[in-house]
Amino acid sequence: MMRGAKIVALKELRDSLRDRRTIINSLAMGPILGPLIFIGMLTLITQKEVEKAVETLHIPVVNQSLAPNLIGFLEQQGVVVEPAPSDPEQAIRNEDHAVVIRITEQYPEQWRSGKPAVVEVIADSSKREISTTLTRVRLLLNGYSGQIGSQRIQLRGVDPRLVRAVQVRDIDLSTPASRGALILAMLPYFIMITLFVSSTAIAVDTTAGEKERQSLEPLLINPLPRWQIMAGKLAATTLFSLVALALTLIAFMVFVGFIPSSRLDFELNINPVLAMRFWYITAPVGLVAAALLTTISAASKSLREAQSYMGMVILIPMLPSLWLFINPVKAETWMMWIPLLSQNVLVNQLIRGDPVLMIWELISILSTLALGIILALTAARFYQKPKLLFTG
Amino acid sequence: MIKVQNLQKSFGDVQAVKDVSFTALDGQITGLLGPNGAGKTTTLRMLYSLLPQDGGTISIDGVDPQSEPLKVKRQLGVVPDARGLYTRLTARENIEYFGQLHGLKQGQLKQRIDELSTLLDLGGFLDRRTEGFSQGQRVRVALARALVHKPQTLLLDEPSNGLDVMSTRALRHLLRDLKQAGHCVVLSTHIMQEVAALCDQIVIISDGQVVANGTAEHLRELSGCPELEDAFVKLIGTEEGLLA
């Protein structure tokens, strides 16, 4: 029954494997370049964070002479106190400095009369790269305030613990793995984009390309239903993308070892078992990608038209990742019914080491396969149209 | 045997085929002769079931292409205008692919390709990739592909397009052999010499209609011209689109 489809699939695989461009794009560049860019980015980010957390603070302070005691404290804590720029606000806007401290003119007066002495911290908190520095400056100033306050109360014979009605103790339940997952939140996107990128070349080539080279007409004269011809091409495309997916995951497994995670105390570990689970969870997306791209190729009048749609298709797997990035939500069963979103959620859960219900995996796989089959039927309908033959 | 009656086909407002009727017998070569754009390719495409007709009937050995496309395709060998070989596959692989799609088994297929290789003289390039093949080589591979399942009826769209003299001679030789063996051969062409040299029956199509039908002898009589070329011009009423 499916003999014809199998013959077509084998021919398409052989044909594509002889095309150097397809091989390089689908099986080499995609699976290696993607993970490489991703891991490279992460390495850069984590290294920067580490550097910011331990690097010596260089903080300009305005009116240093008004608070020699505070300056002494800061220097004792290892801060290099620098002379202040003439216009601190402008200096911050120009990004000459991350943070500037200004000791107000009233500071000595307030200090002497025992009122809270005002110190201004000037920074632009919308700039994410300064957040570590800003936090460290605030902690230092609060530490100084607390230290002096305690001494004052003690001098009056009062136990300084009395003014601390509540002591906040942070109990951080994030495990090392879940902290790492914050950084790896974009991993599902990088995994799934491979399925789209790697099947593009072969999907376009086997349908729109065959039309363009005018080999489709002789092929359609063979005695087998057109849907079988389409199914064979679809099978070859899907197989290609699944192999590319496996290669991508292997590349991730290897490259993740290069992130300096020990310095950030989280575990990013993609072991073979986890990689296998990623593979079978995202594999149904391979059918969706192949069927979608085949449909577009069959519906397009020319190779050029087909290619012009591909840029947009690449954006599709990005949407659920973006949504989750902007709006992080708890994993729930209803999400498993939505292809692409469910894979995003499941991969995120797994990489955090959070539980994944078997029924979730099942719903995700089945709903995604159902979408793939609907798209495949759509592609078959386009194959059935006499219009399929005509280009231009 | 092919029977075509009152065939019609339109694409939007354009009536590509208005009224085409003819009968092509087994053991004969039938030529569809007409200027470019006369509707020959569209007629052939309806014969091999790739396009549905708007009106009229087709019967190929008693089978209607629209209601039983798979059955018709098994009986037909087709060389379309676009030869469409796969350039990354060798000539042999191209032929094998279509043979497999026709359900031939591996052993059978190998034997058949050997036969076709002798028949069409493919030996020199059978195992080379078809990229960069000459027109003559491409037509021979396309012919082998069309004949791989030993079809009773052969349809060829402009088979001698771009062929040199030697290849054309070889092609004619082959078509005569097929005719001798009792096959039904239908070819479309806009080249006069081709029909004169080859065809038992000539169907002249102009502007989607059959304007004359018969042997070369008959057409000369019909037009009153001793030369077939003049007869042709007179019958279609224009020299436009003709190539001597």
Chai-1 contact restraints between the chains, C-beta under 6 A:
chainA,res_idxA,chainB,res_idxB,connection_type,confidence,min_distance_angstrom,max_distance_angstrom,comment,restraint_id
A,I7,B,Q100,contact,1.0,0.0,6.0,A-B,restraint_1
A,I7,B,L101,contact,1.0,0.0,6.0,A-B,restraint_2
A,K11,B,Y97,contact,1.0,0.0,6.0,A-B,restraint_3
A,D15,B,R88,contact,1.0,0.0,6.0,A-B,restraint_4
A,R18,B,R88,contact,1.0,0.0,6.0,A-B,restraint_5
A,Q214,B,A82,contact,1.0,0.0,6.0,A-B,restraint_6
A,Q214,B,G84,contact,1.0,0.0,6.0,A-B,restraint_7
A,S215,B,G84,contact,1.0,0.0,6.0,A-B,restraint_8
A,E217,B,P80,contact,1.0,0.0,6.0,A-B,restraint_9
A,E217,B,A82,contact,1.0,0.0,6.0,A-B,restraint_10
A,P218,B,P80,contact,1.0,0.0,6.0,A-B,restraint_11
A,P218,B,G84,contact,1.0,0.0,6.0,A-B,restraint_12
A,I221,B,Y48,contact,1.0,0.0,6.0,A-B,restraint_13
A,I221,B,K73,contact,1.0,0.0,6.0,A-B,restraint_14
A,I221,B,V78,contact,1.0,0.0,6.0,A-B,restraint_15
A,N222,B,L101,contact,1.0,0.0,6.0,A-B,restraint_16
A,P223,B,L70,contact,1.0,0.0,6.0,A-B,restraint_17
A,P223,B,K73,contact,1.0,0.0,6.0,A-B,restraint_18
A,P223,B,R74,contact,1.0,0.0,6.0,A-B,restraint_19
A,P386,B,L51,contact,1.0,0.0,6.0,A-B,restraint_20
